[in-house]
């Protein structure tokens, strides 16, 4: 029963974080002239349109269960089906792709702030919603900050890699983009070697403090 409650607390923030992340990419692409995601029905808050069985369910669930069993606090992460973006249809492909890529992490930052505001409201209402809602709010902040930071790593095809490609001069951007087929191998290596334990996850506590200061959570 305890495991079921843990899954029920973690599942909504994870699904919401991944869904809004992908929908934000599609919305930004449409704003800058590419309707591909819109025509494919991917600018949607319906998680079923974005779910990847492995990245949206199996991987986050595995991390949650591992944390529950070991007492660890490894930030859960995952991914959804990539939103289709045709950069050739953007009005200014190199410049606009920066904003399309940044929209996903930006949505996660906005969600982290939203969860913080909800916790602040709960506090103002003398804890209305109970401990489980409080825990869900804390999880919502953690999940969105973790997903934001992970996606901002400058490794294509992650959003940070696409942002870097947009910012680099043409020839250098082209050379950097060539590592994209190996991007996930690099990411898995960084996770396996626990490099992110030292360079990425330590950023979450100070960011959580900033969220608390801004929202009063």
PyMOL commands that set and color helices and strands:
alter all, ss='L'
color gray80, all
select helices_A, chain A and resi 2-31+36-39+47-49+53-70+87-89+93-124+130-151+159-167+170-177+180-192+196-199+202-215
alter helices_A, ss='H'
color red, helices_A
deselect
rebuild
show_as cartoon
